[in-house]
Amino acid sequence: MEPIVYPNINNSILFACLVSILSNFQNQNKPHKFMATPNNRLSLAMERTGQWVFSQDIPTDVIVEVGETTFSLHKFMLVAKSNYIRKLILESDESELTRIDLSDIPGGPSIFEKTAKFCYGVNFEITVHNVAVLRCAAEFLQMTDQYCENNLAGRTEEFLTQVAFFTLTGAVTVLKSCRHLLPYADDINVVKRCVEAVSAKACSEANFPSRSPPNWWTEELALLDIDFFARVIDAMKQRSAKALTVAAALITYTERALRDLVRDHTGNGIRSSDPGDSDSRSKQR
């Protein structure tokens, strides 16, 4: 592993961070909610340092461009968590105010803002709706646990395994969100793991229904894009799903697609509150 070399950074920020970390070893309080911050005492140290940086009006020394949006930030706060940003800053010829372009980050400006908050120790909640894009962004920015302990990649992985994949609805929601994250989500196996989780839960529900009606799980699968649905069906077959189980999923998916097609041609519209309907409709066009 290459030694970590920090770029030209304001010494006062370095000192403030070190003081905060050392003082925090006596603080035993830990966050109880599943928030997007490191799950140890360092999270409080980073948050305290971030608050100190802004309260002291320390000049920003890096401008991050994400599309048309710009962020004025501090090198040290970003470099401490992102190996990719560290490399970009080291490669820059600008000694004081550095400009870096991160327009290719998955999720765009809104997701970069969350990654920046993580770097500054600011809490935000990880959900089934944003965990996939945050995981992709963490990989893009190289915010891994190999670079820094309890980093964003690790936090998103923890949420996926402990929360998102625990229920069929959660796994389906994460898989749906991957539709606009390709090929990133495929490259880091988020899609594959979602498909495995969905197929496992669907097979379990087919054999041992947890609620009524017994085929409720087929409606969940019908929310998926056709490509992801096909992957789930293949995974269910690999799990030796019964022919009737696979047929039930196919029938529900086909019926839903036909209903959408009829609505489109009759001009009756489509339920705007149902994202699955709009997904199927746009795919059919």
N, C-alpha and C positions, 0 to 999 in steps of 0.2 A: 504494500500500500504506500502510495507516494506521501511524503510528509506534507502537512497542511501549511501552506504559506499564506499569510494574511496580507492583503494589499494595503496601501497607504491609508491608515485609519486614524481618526482623531483620538489622541491619547486619553482625553478626558472621558470619552465614551468607554474605552477599554477599562479605565480605572473604575468607573461607575458600575460597570457590569461585574467586575471582580468583587467589589465591595458588597454588592447586592447578593451575589452567590454565596460568599463566605458568611454573611450575616444570616442568611436564610437556613443554614444548617441547624440552627436552634429552633426553627419553626417547624412544628410537626403537623401543621394543617395540610390536608390534601384535598383536591377537588372531588366532590361526590357525584357530579353529573358527568355524563360522557361528553366531554368538551374537547375541542381540537387544540389542546395544549399538552405539553409533555406531562406524563402522569407522575412526576416526582417533584421534589422541592425546587428543581431548576425552573419549573414553570412560573412559580411565584417570583423567582429572581429575575427572569426575563421580563415579566410583566412590570415589576418594580423599576427595572432599568429603562424599559420603554416609556413609562410614565415620567421618569426623571429626565430622559432625553427631551421629551416634548415640553416639560415644565421649565426647563432651562433654555428653551429656544435655541438649542444647538443647531447650527446651520446644516442643512442636508448636503450630502456630497455625492449623491448618485441620482440620476433621473432615469426611471424605467419607463419605456414606451411599450404600450400594449395596444396595437392598432392606433386609434385616434386618441386614446386616453394616456395621460402621463401621470406618474407618481414620483413625488420628490421624497426620497428616503435617505437612510443612513447606511453606509457600506457595512459597518460592523454587524448591525442587527440582521442584515440579509446573509452576509458571508458566514455567520455562525451556524446557519441552518442549511444553506443552499450551496452545494459544491459547484453546481453549474454557474451560478452567479459569481462565485469566487473566481472561477476560471476566466469568465468574461472580463471581470475587473482587472485581473492580472494581465490579460492580453491587451487592455486598453492603453493607449499612449497618453491619455489625459491624466494628469497628476492630481488635480483638485476635483472639479465637477465632472463626473463620468456619466456618459449616456449609454445605456444598453437597450437593445430592442428584444422584447420577449413576445412579439406579436403572434408567434406560433404556439404559445402555451395553450393546452386544452382548456376550454371554458372561457377564454378571453379575459377581459378586464375584471369582471366580477369575481372570477375564481382567483386571479392573481391577487386581488385585494385580500381575499381570505388567507392566501399563503403568506402575504406580507404581515397580516395580523398575527398569524402563528409565529412568525419570526420575532415579532415585538412582544409576544406573550399575551396577546389579547384573545380572550375567549370567544369562540363561536361554536355553535352546535353542529355536529356531524349527523346527517340524516340519511335515510335510504335514497333520498332524491339527489343528494350532492356527494355521496361517498365515492361513487365511481369516478366522477370528474376530478375530485380532489386527489384520488389515488393516482390518476393519470398525470395530473399537474405535479404531484410530488415526485413522480418518476422523471418527468421532463426536467424539473429543477434539481434533480439529484438530492432531494431532501430525504435521504435514507438513514436508517439506523446505523449503517456502516460508517457513514460520515459523521453523524451526531446522534448520540443516544436519545431514544424517545422522540424521534423526529416524526414529521407528518406522515410519511409512508407507513411507519409502524402503527401510528394511531388509526389510520384508515383501515389497515389490515386487521387490527383488533376489532374495529367496528364490524367489518364484513363477517368475520368468523363468529363473533359473540352475539351480534344483533341481527344484521341483515339476512344472513343465511339461516337464521333460526326458524323463520316462518316462510311459507310458500308466497304469501303476499309480499313480504319484504324482498325475497329473492327475485320475484317477477319485476318488482318496481326498479330494483337496481339493474336488472338485465335490460329493461326498456330504456333506461337512461343511457345505456351504452350505445344506442343506435347512432348517436351523433358523435361518438368518441372513437370511431374506427379510423385508422388501424391501431391507435394507442391501446385501447381496451383489450384488443386481441393480442397485441404484442406482449403485454404483461399478464396475460391469462385471466383477466377479470371476467371476460365473456365466458370462457371455458368453465371457470369455477361457478359462475352464475347458472349456466346450463346444467351443470352437475347437481347443484343445489336444488334447482327447480324440478329436474327430473326425479330426484330422490324423494322430494316432498310429494310430488304428484303421484308417484307409484305408491307411496305410503298411504296417501289419502284414498286412493282407489281401492286399496286392500282393507284399510281400517279408517273409515270416514270419521273425522273429528267433529263434524257438524252437519246440519241439514241445509239443503238437500244433499244427498250423498255425492252427487256429481258437481258440487260447487267448484271444485278445483278446475274443471274444464273451462269454466267462465274466466278464471284467472289466466289460464294459458291463452285464451282467445284474445287477450289484450295485447299479445306480443306481435311484433312485426313478423311477416311471413318467414323471413330468413331465420330469425331466432326461434320461431315456433318449430321450424323443420329440424333445427339442431336439437331442440328439446325432445321431439318425437324420436329422433335417432338415438338419443341418450337413454330414453325410456325403453326402447327395444333392446339396447345393450344390457339393460337391467332385467331383461326377460319379462317385460310387462306383458300381461295377457292381451290377446288380440282384441277382446271386447274393450279393454281399457284404452288402447290406442284408438280404436274405432270411436269411442265416446268423445275423445278429445278432437278427433278430426271432424266429427259431425257438428259439434258445438262451434268449432272454428269456421266451418263452411256456412252454417246457418247465420252466424253473425256477419260474415262477409256478404252474404246474399241480402240480409236486411239492410246493410249499408248501401249496397248497390241499388236496391229498390228506392230507398230514401233519396238518393242522388238523382235518379231518373224521374221520380214523381214530384220532385221539388219540395218535399216536406221538410228538408233540412236534416240536420243531425244534432244529436245532443252535444252541446258544447262542453258540458261538464264531464263527458266521458272521453278521456284522452285516447283510449283504445280504439274508439270508433274513428277518430280522425286519423289515427295511425293506419288503420286498415284502408280507409278511403283514399288516402294519399298514395298508398302503395298500389292500389288497383288502377289508378289513373295512368 
